[in-house]
Structures are given as C-alpha cells and as structure tokens.
Amino acid sequence: MSNKTHTTAVVLIPPETVQPPIQAIRRVHDRNFRRWMPHITLLYPFAERQDFTTITPALAKAAQQVSPFSVQFARFDAFKHRKSCTMFLVPEPKDDILRLHNALMTHLPDYDDTARFAGGFHPHLSVGQLQHRSLQTEQQRLQTEWQPIQCELAHLSLIYRSPETDDRFVVAEQFPFQIRS
C-alpha cells in the first residue's frame, strides 16, 4: 500500500478563460480559495511527491483512455455535513468524468478514497462552505445570477501543495487525454 498525503491530488482544472466567475464566488465563500485552484477532484489524498515518478505512468495510461470532453457548469448543489455545507457546481454531463475516474481506479486502486462515499464518486467543483441556515437562500441567489459555463477538459493534472508558494497547490504535471482522429 502506497503512502497517501493530503498535500497532493489528481484533478481536472477548468481552463483559465472560464475561471473568473467561479473565482468570484469562491473568493467570497471558499475558505480554501487561496490554497486550491478551481478543480474537480479525482483522487485525493494522493501519493507522496517522492513517489510521483513511479506513479506518473499510470496517470498517463488512464488519461489516454479518454478523449477530450466538454462539460457545462450550469447548476449549483450542496453536500450537507453535520455542522456545515459544501456548495458546488455540478459538471454535466458527468459520464466522461466517471469514465476517467474508473480508468484511474483500474490503474491506481490504492487511491480509492473519492470512490468510498455512500453514493460513490460524485464529480463536483466546490465553490464554498456555508452554514445550513444560509445555504438555500445563497444557493438560490447564485443560481439566479449564474450564467452557465461550457468548457473543454483535455487533460488531468497532478497537483501538490508547495512550500515555495505559501502552501498553495501548484500543477506538477499534466496528462493529455487521447486525441482521436
């Protein structure tokens, strides 16, 4: 069993061109705004940085099992926890993300934490944490103002928290999806 750490992850990062409206919400609501870029988590916790070289071939193989795909962020939803809620944008359709996650599980079965939730793996892009009492009002307000975002995802990213960047996550490597002709 490989060591896991909360300082690395495998994620999908929407292109920077579509990030401003997402970041506007995260700046207000997400306590992790400075630490994480907007992302959809695939594997977390993940491998220690010193294990990256042995693990990257599996990431490359998994990435080659899917083609670039388009998602839309049109709808907000939330996970309710005991003391708070996590509000997120729903990437739709989610079939390609699920296919990619399954490919990752095939190649890296030790890193199945994101698959262990009651409902299984649930693709989402977190935009903030809210108290139960303010969730419905805030979610409705944001939904009313929101302009759906469409973007293409063409690679997965291996990220790590870097002491050089004030403990913010940075991209270590990107793995392109297979371009089918």
C-alpha positions in Angstrom: 0.0 0.0 0.0 1.4 3.4 -1.0 1.6 6.3 1.4 -1.1 8.9 0.9 -0.9 12.6 1.7 -3.4 15.5 1.7 -0.8 17.6 0.1 -1.2 16.1 -3.4 -4.2 15.3 -5.6 -5.2 14.4 -9.2 -7.8 16.9 -10.5 -9.5 18.3 -13.5 -8.9 22.1 -13.8 -11.2 24.2 -16.0 -9.4 26.4 -18.5 -8.3 29.8 -17.0 -10.5 31.6 -19.5 -13.7 30.3 -17.7 -12.4 30.6 -14.2 -13.3 34.3 -13.3 -17.0 33.8 -12.5 -16.1 30.7 -10.5 -13.4 32.5 -8.6 -15.7 35.5 -7.9 -17.9 33.1 -5.9 -15.0 31.2 -4.3 -13.4 34.5 -3.2 -16.5 35.2 -1.0 -17.4 31.7 0.1 -14.5 29.3 0.0 -12.1 29.2 2.9 -9.7 27.3 0.6 -9.7 30.0 -2.1 -6.0 30.7 -1.8 -4.9 27.1 -1.3 -6.7 25.4 -4.3 -7.3 26.5 -7.8 -10.9 25.7 -9.2 -10.9 22.0 -9.7 -12.9 18.7 -9.8 -11.1 16.2 -7.5 -10.5 12.8 -9.0 -8.0 11.3 -6.5 -7.4 12.7 -3.0 -5.5 12.1 -0.8 -2.8 11.0 -3.2 0.8 9.8 -3.5 3.7 11.5 -1.8 5.8 13.8 -4.0 8.8 11.5 -3.9 6.6 8.7 -5.5 5.5 10.9 -8.4 8.0 9.3 -10.9 6.8 5.8 -10.2 3.1 6.8 -10.3 3.0 9.1 -13.4 3.0 6.2 -16.0 -0.3 5.0 -14.5 -1.8 8.6 -14.7 -0.6 8.9 -18.4 -2.2 5.5 -19.2 -5.5 6.4 -17.6 -5.6 9.8 -19.4 -5.1 8.0 -22.7 -8.3 6.0 -22.1 -10.5 9.1 -22.6 -10.8 11.8 -25.3 -11.1 15.5 -24.5 -14.7 16.2 -23.5 -16.9 19.2 -22.9 -18.7 19.9 -19.6 -21.1 22.6 -18.6 -21.4 24.2 -15.1 -25.0 25.3 -15.0 -26.3 24.2 -11.7 -25.4 24.5 -8.0 -25.8 21.8 -5.5 -24.5 21.0 -2.0 -23.2 18.3 0.3 -24.7 18.6 3.8 -22.3 17.8 6.6 -23.0 17.8 10.3 -22.0 21.4 11.0 -21.9 23.0 7.6 -22.5 22.5 3.9 -20.2 22.5 0.8 -21.8 24.2 -2.1 -20.6 23.2 -5.6 -21.1 23.5 -9.3 -22.3 20.3 -11.0 -20.2 19.3 -14.1 -22.6 17.9 -16.7 -22.7 15.5 -18.3 -20.6 13.6 -15.9 -20.2 10.4 -17.9 -16.7 11.2 -19.2 -15.6 12.2 -15.7 -16.9 8.9 -14.3 -15.2 7.0 -17.2 -11.9 8.8 -16.3 -12.3 8.1 -12.6 -12.9 4.4 -13.4 -9.8 4.3 -15.5 -7.8 5.9 -12.7 -9.3 3.3 -10.3 -8.2 0.5 -12.6 -4.6 1.8 -12.7 -4.3 3.1 -9.2 -6.7 1.1 -7.0 -4.9 2.1 -3.7 -6.2 5.7 -4.1 -9.9 5.0 -3.9 -10.8 7.5 -1.2 -13.0 9.5 -3.6 -14.9 6.4 -4.5 -15.7 5.4 -0.9 -18.5 7.8 -0.2 -22.0 6.4 0.3 -23.2 7.4 -3.2 -19.8 6.6 -4.8 -17.7 9.1 -6.7 -19.6 12.3 -7.1 -17.9 14.8 -9.5 -18.2 18.4 -8.3 -16.4 21.7 -8.3 -16.6 23.2 -4.8 -17.3 26.9 -4.6 -17.6 27.3 -0.8 -18.7 26.3 2.7 -21.9 27.6 4.1 -23.9 27.2 7.3 -27.1 25.1 6.9 -29.3 28.1 7.6 -27.9 30.3 4.8 -27.4 27.5 2.2 -30.8 27.6 0.5 -31.0 31.4 0.2 -27.4 31.7 -1.1 -27.7 28.8 -3.5 -30.9 30.3 -5.0 -29.3 33.7 -5.2 -26.3 32.4 -7.0 -28.4 30.1 -9.3 -30.5 33.1 -10.4 -27.4 35.2 -11.2 -25.3 32.4 -12.7 -24.5 32.3 -16.4 -23.7 28.7 -17.4 -20.1 28.0 -18.3 -19.2 25.5 -21.1 -15.6 24.3 -21.4 -13.5 21.5 -22.8 -11.3 19.4 -20.5 -8.4 18.0 -22.3 -6.0 16.7 -19.6 -5.8 15.7 -16.0 -3.5 17.5 -13.6 -1.3 16.2 -10.8 -1.0 18.9 -8.2 0.8 19.4 -4.9 1.0 21.9 -2.1 4.2 23.8 -2.4 6.1 25.5 0.5 7.6 27.8 -2.2 4.1 29.1 -3.0 2.9 29.7 0.6 1.4 26.2 0.8 -0.8 26.7 -2.3 -1.4 23.9 -4.7 0.5 24.0 -8.0 0.5 21.8 -11.0 3.3 19.3 -11.1 2.4 17.7 -14.4 -0.5 17.4 -16.8 -1.5 14.3 -18.7 -3.3 14.9 -22.0 -6.3 12.9 -23.0 -6.1 10.8 -26.2 -6.8 12.8 -29.3 -8.9 10.6 -31.6 -8.7 11.3 -35.3 
